[in-house]
């Protein structure tokens, strides 16, 4: 029996993390006859995932769970020596620190090569590199990180040794020079637009939902005015909410500014599953969802709302991640009221402006899943799988 090792660990207070990792997990749950070894992270020393986080993952109960990364990595190391093993590297954001890049690259190369011992493979699907930073150096840091030379040769070699490489945005693909782009796993979650639709067209909805990152500080006066003018122009009611628990206090203050007398919808003490249900219900009523949380905008789109990147800081990450799903959100440098209004007006005029790209994104994700399944199932008469990194040169 083939063993598949993957991680669902993420930020314990962020439903975006549990949703995208559910998409990765579901990909391999759909393959019969495999043994799933899942890093759940309930005892991680830095940021453990509690049971509230796990409620949104869709665990079936037949997975082998590991509460510490060291135990999961140890089991994976033993498994590659004993039987055919597939390593699926974590989805989500890859963060490269100022030091330790070469050690990380060497580790990735080892992870890429080790499963081959018994005919296995390593996969990199659904990740993107952090290419922005806070403070005055935002754009310079983004430009440096986005440059192809920012990825070491060792990192590129490690990806070329993997059986499939698919990034969640074009900037990461360009930085590595390896692999393809497939929309973030979160684009594949929620209702199926081809069977259930995405609800009423945005032009028929009455809310403008807003969520922003606490560490970017209170929205500036011009951003507040942008939101008020956008709501007034399209006869929308403003509603602030949080999908990340650490943003609660920040968005509660924002609600007092944007719609005094009506409270924000907060994460609070809800489980991830409960918070996701509430956020999706809000998005299903929203014509527009504005903010700088990439997955807030993705979840909004999967519920038929128009995503609008808006922030005091950079929206670079949100823009490139959402654009990979086929939605032409305004660039960070063009986020004036006029550019946002032109974009929103165009989207509102087309009842299928959101449903159409979400349908295509789902198809791309389904195709990626089919290729992953083929890699897992590609066994010869000895029970081993030849590793052919067919996507490495793309």
N, C-alpha and C positions, 0 to 999 in steps of 0.2 A: 504494500500500500504506500502510495506517495504521501509524504508529509509536506504540508505547506506552513511556513512560519511567516506571520505578519503581525504588525503592531496596530492596535487601535488606541494607543495612549495619545492624549491631547490635553489641552487646557481644560481643567475641571470646571471652569465657570463659563465656558463658551460653547453654545450649541452648534456653532459653525464647525467646530472641531469634531464633535460626535457625529454630525450629519455626514461630513465628507468621509470619515473613517467607516461609517456604516456602509457607504457605497463601495469602498474597497473590500470590506468583509463580505458583503453580499455577492460580490463577483466570484469568490471562491466557495461560498456556501452552495452555489448553484452547480458545483461539479460533484457528481456522485463518486463514491469510493475513495475519497481522500481524507486524510486526517489533519484537521486544522489545529495549529498550535498558535494561540493568540496571546499577545502581551496586553493584558487588561490594565495593568499599572496601579492596582489598588494599594500597593505598599511602596511606591516610588518615594524616595527620600525628598526629592525637590518639589514635586507637585502631584500627589497621588490622586487617582480617579476614584471618587466614591461611588456608591451604588446609584446615586442620582444621575451620574454621568452614564453609567452602564445601561440605564433604562432606554436610552435612545439608540443603542448600538445594534439591536436586533440579534443578540446572541441566542442561539437555539438551545443551548444546554449540552450539546455533544462535543463542543470544542474543549481542547486541553488549554486551560487558562494559566497564565503566569502573572503574578502580582508585582514582580520586580524584573527590570530589564536584564539584570545580571543573570537571573535564573533562566530567562527566555533565551538569551544569547548562549548561555552554557549548554542548554538543551539543543539548540540549533547546531552548535559546534560538534556535539556528539552525533547528531543525526546525520550530518553530511558524510560522516565516516561509515555510518552503519547501513544507510539505505537511501534511495532516491529522495532528494529534498529540494523543494522550491523555496527560495527566500524572496519575499516581496518587501522591498524597502519601504519605509513609511511614506504615506501620502501627506500632503500639506506643505508647510513652509520649511525650507532648508535654510538654516542660519549659519553663515561662516563667520567665526570670530576673527579678531585681528591676529591671534596666534593660534597655532594648532592646525592650520589648513592642510599642511603636508601630512600630518598624522591622520587626519580625517580622510584624505585622498588615499593614503596607503591602506587604511581600514576598508574603504569602499572597494579597492582592488582585491583585497583578500576575500571580501564577501562575494565579489563577482566570480572569483575563481574556485572557491572552496566547494560549492555544490557539484561542480563538474566531476569530482572524484567518483561519485556514484551515479553519474548520468543526469544530475539535476540541473537547475538553472537559477539565476537571480534576475529579478524584475525590478524596474524603476518606473512606476506608473502613478501619476497623479500628484507630483511634487512640483514646486516652484521655488526659486531662490529669492531670498529677501534682497531687494535692490533699492530700498529707500531707507532713510533714517530720519531722526528728528532734528530739530534745531535749524541753524542757519545753513548747514551744509547739505540739506536735503537733495538738491538737484545735482550737486557735484558728486555726492556719494552714489546716487542712483546711476549717474553716467559712468562712473568708474566700474561699478558692479556689473552694469549691463554690457560692458565691453567684452568681446569674446576672449581677449587675453586674460580676463580676470579668473578664468578657470584653468587650473594647472593641466599640464599634459597628462599627469597621472590620473586626474579626474576623468579626462576624456578617454583614456585607455580603459579605465575601469568600466565606463558606460558601454564602450564598444565590446566589452567582454560579456555583457548581459544579453539575455535572450530577447528582451523587449524593453525599450526605453520610450516613454511617452510623458511629456511635460504638460503642465496645465496652462502654460502661457508661452507666447512666441519669444519673449525676451530671454527666458531661461533656455529655450531651445537654441537661440542664437549664441548665448554665452557658452554653451557646451559644444555646439556644433555637432551634436549627436542626437538622434531620436526624432520624434514627431510631436505634434501638439494634439492633445485630446482634452476637451473641456473638463474642468474640475468635477470630481465625483458628485459634488452636491447638486450639479445640474441634472443628475439622474434620479434624484430623490423627490418625493412628493407625488402628486397624481400624474397619470399618463395623459398627456395632451391629446394623443390620437384616439383614446377611448373615452376619457372623461371630460376633456376640454379643460381650460384654465379659468372657467367662470365667466362672469360678465366682462365685456370689453372694458379697457381702462377708462374710456370716455364715459361710461355709464356708472363709474364708481365715485365715491364722495369723500375719500380721505387722502391726505398727504401725510404719510408716516415718516418720522425722522428719528435716526439714531446716530450718535457720534461717539468717537473714542474719548474717554476721560482724559487720557494723557495729552491730548491735543488742546485741552483747556476749553473754556466757554467759547461758544461761537462768537466771532466778531460781529460788530453792528451791521456791517455790510452783508454778511452771510445770513443773519437774522432777517434783514430786509429782503434779501433774495427769496427766502422761503415764504415770507408773508406776501410778497408780490406774486409769486408763483401760485400760491393757494388762492389769492384773490382773483387772479386772472382766470382761473379754471373752476372757480366756485367750489373749492375743496376745504375741508375742515382739517386743521393740523392736529396730529396726535404723535407725541413723543413716546418712545418705548426703548427697552433695553433687551438685547439678546446675550449680553455678557454681564455677569453678576457684578464685576468690578466697576462697571459703568453706571450702576444704579443711582448712586448719589449725584453723579454728574448729570444724568438725563433728567432726574427729578428737578434739578435747578433749571435745566433748559426748558422743561415744561412750564415752569413759573414765568419764564420770559415769553415763550411762544404762545401758550394758551392758558393764561392765569385762570384759576378756578377749576381746571380739569387736570387731574393728576396724570403722571406718566404711567405706562404699563411697565412694571419692573419684573426682573428675573426673580428677585427675592429668594425665598426658600423652596421654590419649585424644583422638581426634578427636571432633567433635560427633556424627557418625553413630554412633560406637562408644559414646559416653556415653549417647546417647538410647536405644540398644538396651538397655543395661544398666539404665537408669532405668525404662524401660517394663517390662522383665522383673520388676524389683523391685515395681513398682506392681501388676502382674498377680497377684502373690502377696499383696498387702497388703489387709487389710480396711479400714484407715484410713491416710491419709497426713496428717501434721500439720506445719504450718510457716507461714512468712510470705513465701514466694516465690509470687507469684500463679500463675506458670506451672507450678510444681511441683504445685500443687493442681489446675490444669486438666488437666495431663497425667495426673495420678492418676485423675481422674474419667473420662477417655477410656479408661483401662484398667480401669474398673469399681471403683475404690477410693473410699471415702468421704473427701472433702477436709475437713480441720479447720483453720481459721485459728488460729494460736497464735504469740505473739511476746512479747518484752519490750516492744517498741514498739507502734506502731499496726498493725493488720491491715486498715485502711480500704481500701487499694488492692486487696488480695486479696479482701475481702468483696464489694466492688461489682463486680469483674471476674468472679468466680465466680458471683455471683447473676445476672448477665446471661445466664448459661448455664442458668438455671432451677433451680439447686441452692440450697436455703434455708440456707446456712451461717450460723452465729450471728453477730450483730453484734459489733463490736469491744467495745462497752460491756457486752455480755452474756456475755463469754467466761469465765465462772466454770466451775468443774468441773460444777456441776449443769446449767447451760445446755448445755454441750458434751455431757455424758452423755445428757441428754434427746434432743438432736439425733442423736447417734450411735445411741442405742437405737432411735429411730424409723426411721432409715435401715436399720439391720440387720434390722429386723422386716419390711421390704418388699424382696423379692429384686430388684425392678425399680426401686428408688428412685433409682439412679444411671443405669441404662440408659435409662430413660424420658426424663429431661431431656436426656441426651446425644443421643438420637435426634431430639428436637425441635430442639435447637441445630444439629444437622447439617442439618435441613430448612431452618432459617432461613438458614444460610450458603449452602445450595444456591440458595435463592430470591434471595439477594443477588447471587450469582454470575450467575444468569440475567439480572438487571436490568443488571449491569455488561456482560455480553455484548451485551445489546440496545443499550446506549449505544454500544458500539464498532461494532456492525453497522448502526446507524441512519443509513444514507447515502441521500441523494436522487440525482436523476439527474446532478448535477454531481460526485458523489463526495464532497460535503460533508455533514456531519451537523448538523442543527439542534440547538442546545443548549437543552434545556428542563429547568431545575432544578426538577423536579416535587416533589422532596422538601424543597425549601428552606423551605416554610412549616410543616413538621411540627414 
